[in-house]
């Protein structure tokens, strides 16, 4: 059973920097389609990012297990993560869900190492969620800028082109989605996903129980970006689609407890 360790300001800053210091792009655990098109990320950079995440996770669990046990557990996680690279191809960074896909091996590696130590998929999900919330402090200006750009006409055209490409189903592990304008009252932009790359990825590893937890990070991400996300259903929880509805300036009221 995982519960977040109490954080002093010093520990808070260390956690935030520990999970983000190695990054070449906003942390993949915090990624969203508002991030835009970036650059390819090498396997070595992904390993460095995950090492930073493990450092933050170890601090989060301080006091709950002996230090030597935590170090051994996260050393095992890093080895598991390395074995999961390279990842399946979903079209590279021109795919707006590319950064989100990078989180798959992170969850899977943590779960591989933590499950034998008595941690559940939910525990892993909550640990990553808490790390994500702390990490926004280190990159809040980046995420706010992402959110402001997200609602521009130019970005909507990018979203539409991305969604149309997904309909070709060129990559088995990719997402498939449609993008549309809202009425401006209930929402500004809608994205309906009918296939989810992470659901397929975790199923391929025999870990379908992990699938619901990256979805929960979408809410603090949207809160940091100011994109006003609301959602009623997801593929990971058995729904027919993931119904993302974005409204600029709307308060994000959902979170870990949905």
Number of C-alpha atoms within 10 A of each C-alpha: 9 16 12 15 13 11 14 9 8 8 16 19 15 20 29 22 22 25 27 27 18 18 18 15 16 21 24 21 27 26 26 23 16 23 22 20 16 16 12 14 16 12 14 11 14 23 18 18 23 30 21 21 30 26 18 25 23 19 20 23 18 14 12 14 12 10 14 8 11 21 15 11 20 21 15 16 25 20 14 19 24 17 12 16 14 12 14 15 13 20 15 16 15 15 23 23 25 27 27 20 25 19 20 23 25 27 25 24 21 27 23 20 21 20 14 10 13 10 16 17 22 16 18 22 24 20 20 27 24 19 26 25 17 19 27 24 15 18 15 15 13 15 24 19 15 21 25 15 18 24 17 10 10 10 14 17 12 16 23 16 14 19 22 15 14 20 12 9 14 12 14 14 21 24 24 21 22 18 19 15 13 15 10 11 7 12 18 17 22 20 20 18 20 16 22 21 22 26 23 19 22 18 14 11 11 11 17 16 15 23 25 19 21 22 20 18 24 24 24 22 27 24 23 24 27 23 29 23 27 23 15 12 14 21 18 22 15 10 12 14 19 22 20 20 21 26 21 18 14 15 14 19 12 16 15 15 5 11
